[in-house]
């Protein structure tokens, strides 16, 4: 298609937008303006959409990405028009952006995506399928499935495709099949996934990690031939995914394979095998679990203790009692939990003579346990823990209180709506919204005014959601005020609530970026690709930062690092085979720098060692970050990927909760920091 025809199409689509007058800007100034509009979550009265008709492909591509990140559904049809753009990178980005928009896509836009499945570029088709997986209807799988079947590789199966999972790139091998499998997984399409992954003889069609990962996502007995094959593979990552997927089969199908994997030489595989034992409630695994409990690593021991919460064995009780005072708070918390489910009477008897655990994290886990147990004894303890000496425990106690005894929890939750700690108020508001007592309405409104002093938006978001549970008449007065809240996520939540209640004209006030155009211009001209050295007591982790893919996020991270913000903070959360997380000055997963930054989702994939920005929801990033142990495709397009570990991944693999960050040093482009 000729360029002028494509641009004419875009011009016609945006012709209905408000007429605007934009001063003539240089190329780089236009890019800077797009970054500014992103920060303001604004289409700029048509300015952003007008960039879809720019002559320079870079401007059209960058405008499409900005529209997707903002999420305004008004951009849907103009983005769909860009699927006919003559430039491949523009079509790729337009398809990706369509998958990021708020709400359902109009029928004509869905039709445009389906039509783009015939695009000559595999990268474009891959991103089209990805968008369809995110925004699809019930019929979408019947479009994606046959399309992928028609494009399967020829030749005898299995197709053995090894690839590096440690190197992040925007373009990865076999993108159409890769993103197609992930889309079918998101759509939970067992029928089409099986037809693609398996041969007619029920053998694996692919020995390729995206295929094994996709198979592991389905809880379906029919996946057993593939999962059993992967579980017996010579590749430890395939065994890991096989072990994970076996949890979705029946015990008869998976018993022998799971039992064998409990002796796997790789710890990561044993972790998944123990988790599957718990999911399947495999009584036959108890002797091996006892061996693990007595002699494996701390991570495996904790997984075994979780399994003992669902697998009864009287012989384990004495061993649990012996470890109630273990030096590790993680072990102590897990032992107490296992004991509660193994022998409730002994649990309560011993508890009567025990002092509260000195570690706040162990007490927080104990509060969660009491919420699950319920009953008057749990209720009495939780009321006390709601005023724990460590403010970080109180939110856990309040949530558990609402779970343990909903009828009697309301007065305590209302009392804590006036707490100093915003996350204590957040937990109280969440509980009151779930319980639905009319006595909470007035206190929630009062708590809204108190929360206006918070730097964090969490309490206001929780109060809005709680009031919304009482109906439109209750929430609308606060939601109207919230349309101009200092925090964009609160404004957006208020807009969504009002539109849902029949006020389609409701619109969140735009956010001032607080930046001059020159500041954005500087971000567009990085002199080097920055590297961060995360120095821990175990060694240094070197990370390449994606300054071009996530400039605001990288700039924020670099500034905090240079200010010493991260010095002395801990890796407060470690999920084996998942990620490590750090950057919270509170240490409980709720803290941050006192402000939020917008999300910068991009086309990077979360592979092994990818650095991501923690965000409880869209546009709520700050200082917390995570590093993935293994590929996590479910995070792609959901979280901001802003770096990749290039050395020191073995350090990441051995981090445990409580490990300290000595400092994060930033390479200045000339001389690497000393003492790397």
C-alpha positions in Angstrom: 0.0 0.0 0.0 1.3 3.5 -0.8 2.2 5.7 2.1 -0.1 8.5 1.2 -3.1 6.1 1.1 -2.3 4.7 4.6 -1.9 8.2 6.0 -5.2 9.3 4.4 -6.9 6.4 6.2 -5.6 7.6 9.5 -6.5 11.1 8.8 -10.1 10.1 8.0 -10.3 8.1 11.2 -9.1 11.0 13.4 -11.0 13.6 11.5 -13.8 13.5 14.0 -11.4 14.6 16.8 -11.4 18.1 18.0 -9.6 20.5 15.6 -6.2 21.4 17.1 -3.4 23.8 16.3 0.0 22.4 17.0 3.1 24.6 16.5 5.6 23.1 14.1 8.1 21.0 16.1 11.3 19.3 15.2 11.3 15.5 15.0 12.9 15.1 18.4 10.5 17.6 20.0 7.5 15.7 18.6 8.9 12.5 20.3 9.4 14.4 23.5 5.8 15.7 23.3 4.6 12.1 23.0 6.5 11.2 26.1 4.9 14.1 27.9 1.4 13.2 26.8 2.1 9.6 28.1 3.0 11.1 31.5 -0.2 13.2 31.4 -2.3 10.1 30.3 -3.7 12.3 27.6 -4.4 12.1 23.9 -3.8 15.8 23.9 -7.1 16.9 22.3 -6.2 15.0 19.2 -2.5 15.8 19.1 -1.3 12.3 19.8 -3.6 10.7 17.2 -2.5 13.3 14.7 1.0 11.8 14.9 -0.3 8.6 13.4 -0.2 10.5 10.0 3.4 11.7 10.4 5.7 10.9 7.5 8.5 9.5 9.8 7.8 5.9 10.8 9.5 6.4 14.1 6.9 9.0 15.0 4.0 6.9 14.0 5.4 3.9 15.9 6.1 5.9 19.0 2.6 7.5 18.9 1.0 4.1 18.7 2.9 2.9 21.7 1.9 6.0 23.7 -1.7 5.4 22.8 -1.6 1.8 24.0 0.1 2.8 27.3 -2.4 5.5 28.0 -5.2 2.9 27.3 -7.9 5.3 26.1 -10.4 3.3 24.0 -10.8 6.4 21.7 -7.5 5.3 20.1 -8.8 1.9 19.0 -10.0 2.7 15.5 -7.0 4.9 14.7 -4.7 2.1 15.9 -6.5 -0.4 13.8 -5.9 1.8 10.7 -2.2 1.6 11.4 -2.4 -2.2 10.9 -2.2 -1.2 7.2 0.8 1.0 7.6 3.6 0.4 5.0 6.2 0.2 7.8 6.5 -3.1 9.6 7.6 -1.7 12.9 4.5 0.6 13.0 2.2 -2.4 12.3 3.9 -4.4 15.0 3.5 -1.6 17.6 -0.1 -0.8 16.6 -1.1 -4.5 17.1 0.7 -4.6 20.5 -0.9 -1.3 21.5 -4.4 -2.6 20.7 -3.9 -5.3 23.2 -3.2 -2.7 25.9 -6.4 -0.6 25.5 -9.0 -0.4 28.2 -12.2 -2.4 27.8 -13.4 -4.5 24.8 -12.5 -3.7 21.3 -15.2 -2.5 18.9 -16.3 -5.2 16.4 -14.7 -3.4 13.4 -11.4 -3.3 15.3 -11.6 -7.0 16.1 -12.3 -7.6 12.4 -9.2 -5.5 11.5 -7.1 -7.6 13.7 -8.4 -10.8 12.1 -7.7 -9.4 8.7 -4.1 -8.6 9.8 -3.5 -12.3 10.3 -2.6 -12.3 6.6 0.1 -9.7 7.1 3.3 -10.8 5.2 5.4 -10.1 8.4 5.6 -12.9 11.0 6.4 -10.4 13.7 3.2 -8.4 12.8 1.1 -11.6 12.8 2.6 -12.6 16.2 1.6 -9.3 17.8 -1.8 -9.4 16.2 -2.3 -12.9 17.8 -1.0 -11.5 21.1 -3.6 -8.7 21.1 -6.4 -11.1 20.1 -5.4 -13.2 23.1 -5.6 -10.3 25.4 -8.8 -8.7 24.1 -10.5 -11.8 22.6 -14.1 -13.0 22.8 -15.3 -16.6 23.3 -14.8 -17.1 19.5 -11.3 -15.9 19.3 -9.7 -19.2 20.0 -11.4 -20.6 16.9 -9.6 -18.0 14.8 -6.2 -18.3 16.4 -6.2 -22.1 16.6 -6.7 -22.9 12.9 -4.3 -20.2 11.9 -1.5 -21.7 13.9 -2.3 -25.2 12.7 -2.0 -24.0 9.1 1.5 -22.6 9.9 3.0 -25.5 11.8 6.5 -26.5 10.6 6.9 -29.4 8.2 9.1 -32.4 8.8 9.0 -35.1 11.4 8.3 -34.4 15.0 9.5 -33.6 17.5 11.0 -30.3 16.5 13.9 -29.7 18.8 14.3 -26.0 19.3 16.8 -25.0 22.0 17.3 -21.3 22.7 18.9 -19.0 25.2 16.5 -18.0 27.9 19.0 -15.6 29.6 19.1 -12.9 26.8 16.3 -10.4 26.5 15.4 -9.2 23.0 12.4 -7.5 21.4 12.5 -10.1 18.6 12.7 -13.8 19.6 12.7 -16.9 17.4 9.5 -18.2 16.0 7.4 -15.3 17.3 4.1 -16.3 15.7 3.9 -19.8 17.2 5.4 -18.5 20.5 2.9 -15.7 21.1 0.1 -17.9 19.6 0.7 -20.6 22.3 0.8 -17.9 25.0 -2.5 -16.4 23.6 -4.2 -19.8 23.6 -3.0 -20.3 27.2 -4.5 -17.0 28.2 -7.8 -18.0 26.5 -7.7 -21.4 28.2 -8.2 -23.1 24.9 -7.3 -26.7 25.7 -8.6 -28.1 22.4 -6.5 -26.0 20.0 -3.5 -26.1 22.3 -3.5 -29.9 22.3 -3.9 -30.1 18.5 -0.8 -27.8 18.1 1.4 -29.3 20.8 0.7 -33.0 20.2 1.1 -35.3 17.2 -1.7 -37.7 16.1 0.1 -40.3 18.3 -0.1 -38.0 21.3 3.6 -37.4 21.3 5.2 -33.9 21.8 5.3 -32.1 18.5 7.9 -29.7 20.0 10.8 -29.9 22.4 10.8 -26.2 22.9 10.4 -24.4 26.2 7.4 -22.2 25.1 5.5 -25.4 24.2 6.4 -27.1 27.6 5.5 -23.9 29.5 2.1 -23.7 27.7 1.3 -27.3 28.4 2.1 -26.8 32.1 -0.5 -24.0 32.3 -3.5 -26.4 31.8 -5.2 -28.3 34.5 -6.3 -31.1 32.2 -6.1 -34.8 32.3 -5.7 -34.9 28.5 -2.3 -33.2 28.8 -0.8 -36.2 30.6 1.2 -37.7 27.6 3.0 -34.4 27.0 3.6 -33.5 30.6 4.9 -37.0 31.5 7.3 -36.8 28.5 8.6 -33.4 29.7 8.9 -34.6 33.3 11.2 -37.4 32.1 13.3 -35.2 29.9 17.1 -34.9 30.2 16.7 -31.1 30.2 16.1 -29.8 33.8 14.0 -26.9 32.7 11.6 -29.3 30.8 11.5 -31.5 33.9 10.6 -28.5 36.0 7.8 -27.5 33.7 6.6 -31.1 33.5 6.6 -31.3 37.3 4.6 -28.1 37.5 2.1 -29.3 35.0 1.6 -32.7 36.7 -0.2 -31.0 39.5 -3.2 -30.5 37.1 -3.5 -34.2 36.4 -5.2 -36.9 38.5 -3.1 -38.7 41.2 -3.2 -41.9 39.2 -1.8 -40.3 36.1 1.0 -38.4 37.8 2.0 -40.4 41.0 5.0 -42.3 39.7 6.5 -39.4 37.8 6.1 -37.0 40.7 7.6 -39.4 43.2 10.6 -39.9 40.9 11.1 -36.1 40.6 11.3 -35.7 44.4 14.8 -37.2 44.0 15.8 -35.0 41.1 19.4 -33.7 41.3 18.2 -30.1 40.5 16.6 -28.2 43.5 14.4 -26.2 41.1 12.8 -29.4 39.9 12.3 -30.7 43.4 10.5 -27.5 44.4 7.9 -28.1 41.7 7.7 -31.8 42.5 6.9 -31.0 46.2 4.3 -28.4 45.1 2.6 -31.0 42.9 2.6 -33.5 45.8 0.7 -30.9 47.8 -1.8 -30.1 45.0 -2.4 -33.8 44.3 -2.4 -34.8 48.0 -0.2 -37.7 47.3 -0.2 -39.8 50.5 2.5 -42.1 49.0 4.9 -39.2 49.0 4.9 -38.7 52.8 8.0 -40.8 53.5 10.0 -38.9 51.0 8.7 -35.6 52.3 9.8 -36.5 55.8 13.3 -37.1 54.4 13.2 -33.8 52.6 12.0 -32.1 55.8 15.0 -33.5 57.7 17.7 -32.9 55.2 17.1 -30.7 52.1 17.6 -26.9 51.6 15.5 -24.4 53.4 13.4 -23.6 50.3 12.6 -27.3 49.9 11.9 -27.8 53.6 9.4 -24.9 53.5 7.6 -26.5 50.5 7.5 -29.8 52.3 5.9 -28.1 55.3 3.3 -26.6 53.1 2.6 -30.1 51.8 2.1 -31.3 55.4 -0.7 -28.7 55.8 -2.8 -31.0 53.5 -1.2 -34.4 54.0 -1.9 -35.9 57.5 0.8 -37.9 59.2 0.9 -38.4 62.9 4.5 -39.3 62.8 5.6 -35.8 61.8 4.1 -34.0 64.8 7.0 -34.6 67.2 9.5 -33.4 64.6 7.5 -30.3 64.1 7.4 -29.5 67.8 11.2 -29.9 67.9 11.6 -27.1 65.3 9.2 -24.6 66.7 12.2 -22.5 67.9 14.3 -22.9 64.7 16.7 -20.0 64.1 15.0 -19.3 60.7 11.8 -17.3 61.1 10.6 -18.7 57.8 10.9 -22.2 59.1 9.3 -21.3 62.4 6.3 -19.8 60.6 5.9 -22.8 58.3 6.3 -25.3 61.2 3.5 -23.6 63.2 1.2 -23.6 60.2 1.9 -27.3 59.5 1.3 -28.2 63.2 -2.0 -26.4 63.1 -3.3 -28.6 60.3 -1.6 -31.8 61.6 -2.8 -31.7 65.2 -5.1 -28.8 66.1 -5.4 -29.7 69.8 -1.6 -29.8 70.2 -1.3 -26.6 68.3 -3.6 -24.6 70.6 -2.1 -26.3 73.7 1.5 -25.3 72.8 0.4 -21.9 71.6 -0.9 -21.1 75.1 2.6 -21.3 76.5 4.5 -19.5 73.7 5.4 -15.9 73.4 4.7 -14.0 70.2 7.4 -14.7 67.6 10.1 -11.9 67.7 10.1 -11.6 63.9 7.4 -9.5 62.5 7.2 -11.6 59.3 6.6 -14.7 61.3 3.8 -12.9 63.2 2.3 -11.7 59.9 2.2 -15.3 58.6 0.7 -16.4 62.0 -2.1 -13.8 61.5 -2.9 -15.2 58.0 -3.0 -18.7 59.6 -5.5 -17.6 62.3 -7.7 -16.1 59.6 -7.8 -19.5 57.9 -8.5 -21.4 61.1 -11.3 -19.1 62.3 -13.2 -19.6 65.6 -13.3 -17.6 68.8 -9.7 -18.3 69.8 -8.4 -17.0 66.5 -10.7 -14.0 66.8 -9.4 -13.0 70.2 -5.8 -13.3 69.1 -6.4 -11.3 65.9 -8.0 -8.5 67.8 -4.8 -8.3 69.8 -2.6 -8.5 66.7 -4.6 -5.7 65.1 -2.6 -3.5 67.5 0.7 -5.3 67.1 3.8 -3.4 68.1 5.0 -3.5 64.5 2.7 -1.6 62.1 3.6 -4.0 59.3 1.8 -6.9 61.1 -1.5 -5.0 61.6 -2.8 -5.1 58.0 -2.3 -8.9 57.9 -4.3 -9.1 61.2 -7.1 -6.9 60.0 -7.5 -8.9 56.7 -7.5 -12.1 58.7 -10.0 -10.8 61.2 -12.5 -10.1 58.3 -11.9 -13.6 57.1 -12.1 -15.3 60.5 -15.3 -13.8 61.8 -17.0 -11.4 59.4 -20.0 -10.7 61.8 -17.7 -9.5 64.6 -14.9 -7.9 62.6 -16.7 -4.7 61.6 -16.2 -2.6 64.8 -12.4 -3.3 64.8 -12.1 -2.5 61.1 -13.9 0.7 61.6 -11.6 1.6 64.5 -8.5 1.1 62.4 -9.8 3.4 59.6 -8.3 6.2 61.5 -4.9 4.6 61.9 -1.8 6.6 61.1 -0.4 3.9 58.8 -2.1 4.1 55.3 -1.8 0.4 54.7 -3.6 -0.3 58.0 -6.4 1.9 56.7 -6.2 0.1 53.3 -6.7 -3.3 54.9 -9.6 -2.0 57.0 -11.3 -0.5 54.0 -10.8 -3.7 52.0 -12.4 -5.8 54.8 -15.3 -3.4 55.2 -16.1 -3.5 51.5 -16.2 -7.3 51.6 -18.4 -7.4 54.8 -20.9 -4.9 53.5 -22.2 -3.5 56.8 -24.0 -0.2 56.5 -22.4 0.9 59.7 -19.2 1.3 57.7 -20.4 3.9 55.2 -20.0 7.0 57.2 -16.5 6.0 58.7 -15.3 5.2 55.1 -16.3 8.7 54.0 -14.5 10.2 56.9 -11.5 8.0 56.2 -11.4 9.3 52.6 -10.7 12.8 53.9 -8.0 11.5 56.2 -6.4 9.6 53.3 -6.0 12.7 51.2 -2.8 13.5 53.1 -1.2 10.1 52.0 1.5 10.1 49.5 0.5 6.5 48.6 -2.9 6.1 46.8 -3.6 2.6 48.2 -6.0 3.7 51.0 -8.1 5.9 48.7 -8.3 3.1 46.1 -9.5 0.7 48.8 -12.1 3.2 50.1 -13.4 3.8 46.6 -13.8 0.1 46.0 -15.4 -0.4 49.4 -18.0 2.4 48.9 -18.6 1.1 45.4 -19.8 -2.2 47.0 -22.6 -0.3 48.6 -24.0 1.0 45.3 -23.9 4.1 43.0 -25.6 6.5 45.4 -23.1 5.8 48.1 -19.9 6.0 46.0 -20.8 8.7 43.4 -20.1 11.8 45.7 -16.6 10.5 46.5 -15.9 9.3 43.0 -16.8 12.7 41.6 -14.2 14.3 43.9 -11.7 11.6 43.0 -11.7 12.5 39.4 -9.2 15.2 40.3 -7.3 13.2 42.9 -3.5 13.8 43.1 -2.9 10.2 42.0 -3.7 9.0 38.5 -4.7 5.5 39.5 -7.3 6.9 41.8 -8.7 9.2 39.1 -8.9 6.3 36.7 -10.6 4.1 39.3 -13.2 6.9 39.9 -13.8 7.3 36.2 -14.4 3.5 35.8 -16.8 3.4 38.7 -18.8 6.4 37.4 -19.0 5.0 33.9 -20.1 1.6 35.2 -22.9 3.3 37.1 -24.3 5.0 34.1 -22.2 8.2 33.7 -20.4 7.7 30.4 -19.4 11.4 30.4 -17.2 11.0 33.5 -13.6 11.7 32.7 -10.5 11.7 34.9 -8.7 15.0 35.0 -5.4 15.0 33.1 -2.3 14.8 35.1 0.4 17.5 34.9 3.7 15.8 34.2 5.7 18.3 36.1 8.5 18.1 33.4 9.6 20.6 30.8 10.1 19.5 27.2 13.9 19.7 27.6 13.8 17.0 30.3 12.1 14.6 27.8 14.6 15.6 25.1 17.4 14.6 27.4 15.8 11.2 27.9 15.7 10.7 24.2 19.5 11.3 23.8 21.2 8.8 26.1 24.9 8.9 25.8 25.3 5.3 26.7 23.4 2.2 27.7 23.6 2.4 31.5 24.4 -0.6 33.7 23.5 -1.1 37.3 25.6 -3.1 39.8 23.4 -4.4 42.6 25.9 -5.2 45.3 24.8 -7.7 47.9 26.6 -9.7 50.7 26.6 -12.6 48.3 28.2 -10.7 45.4 27.4 -8.3 42.6 24.6 -8.5 40.0 25.3 -6.6 36.8 22.2 -5.4 35.0 21.9 -3.7 31.6 19.1 -1.1 31.8 16.7 -0.7 28.9 16.9 3.1 28.6 15.2 3.3 25.2 12.4 0.9 26.1 11.5 2.4 29.5 13.2 5.7 29.9 11.1 7.1 32.7 11.5 3.9 34.7 15.2 3.7 34.2 15.7 7.4 35.0 13.8 6.9 38.2 15.8 3.8 39.1 19.1 5.5 38.4 18.2 8.6 40.5 17.1 6.5 43.5 20.3 4.4 43.3 22.5 7.5 43.1 20.7 9.0 46.1 21.5 5.9 48.1 17.8 5.0 48.4 18.5 1.3 48.0 21.5 1.1 50.4 20.7 -1.2 53.2 17.3 -2.4 51.9 16.6 -6.1 51.7 15.3 -8.6 49.2 12.0 -8.9 51.1 10.4 -11.5 49.0 11.8 -14.6 47.2 9.5 -17.0 45.2 11.5 -20.0 44.2 11.3 -20.6 40.4 9.6 -17.2 40.2 11.4 -14.0 41.2 13.3 -12.1 43.9 11.9 -8.7 44.9 13.5 -5.7 46.6 13.4 -1.9 46.9 10.8 -1.5 49.7 11.9 0.7 52.7 9.2 -0.8 54.8 10.2 -4.4 53.9 6.7 -5.7 53.7 5.9 -5.2 50.0 3.9 -2.0 50.5 6.6 0.7 50.7 8.0 3.0 48.0 9.6 6.4 47.5 6.5 8.4 48.3 5.3 8.8 44.7 4.3 6.6 41.8 5.4 6.5 38.2 3.5 5.4 35.1 3.9 2.0 33.6 6.1 1.6 30.5 5.1 -1.8 29.2 7.0 -2.7 26.1 7.8 -5.4 23.6 10.5 -7.0 25.8 9.8 -10.5 27.1 10.3 -11.6 30.7 12.9 -14.3 30.5 15.5 -15.5 33.0 17.1 -12.6 34.7 14.8 -9.9 33.4 14.4 -6.8 35.7 10.9 -5.6 36.2 9.1 -2.8 38.0 6.8 -3.9 40.8 3.4 -2.3 40.4 0.3 -3.3 42.3 -1.7 -2.1 39.4 -1.1 -0.1 36.2 0.8 3.2 36.8 1.7 2.4 40.4 5.4 1.8 40.1 7.9 3.4 42.4 11.1 1.9 43.8 10.3 -1.8 44.1 11.8 -4.1 41.5 12.0 -7.8 40.8 14.3 -10.2 38.9 12.9 -13.3 37.4 14.5 -16.7 38.0 12.9 -18.2 34.9 10.9 -17.1 31.8 7.5 -15.6 32.9 5.4 -15.1 29.7 2.3 -14.2 31.8 4.1 -11.0 32.8 4.7 -9.8 29.3 2.7 -6.7 28.5 1.6 -6.5 32.1 4.7 -5.2 33.9 7.5 -2.8 32.8 10.6 -4.7 31.8 13.5 -2.3 32.2 16.7 -4.4 32.4 18.4 -7.7 32.0 21.0 -9.4 34.2 24.2 -9.9 32.2 26.4 -11.3 35.0 25.8 -12.5 38.5 22.7 -14.6 37.8 24.1 -17.3 40.1 23.8 -14.6 42.9 20.1 -14.1 42.1 19.5 -17.8 42.3 20.9 -18.0 45.9 19.2 -14.9 47.3 16.9 -15.5 50.3 14.5 -13.2 52.1 16.4 -10.7 54.2 19.5 -10.6 52.1 20.8 -7.0 52.1 21.6 -4.6 49.2 24.8 -2.9 50.1 24.4 -0.4 47.3 23.4 -0.1 43.7 26.1 1.6 41.7 25.4 3.0 38.2 28.0 2.8 35.4 28.6 6.3 34.0 29.4 5.2 30.5 33.1 5.6 30.9 34.5 3.8 33.9 32.7 0.9 35.6 32.2 1.3 39.4 35.1 0.0 41.5 34.8 -3.3 43.4 32.4 -4.8 40.9 
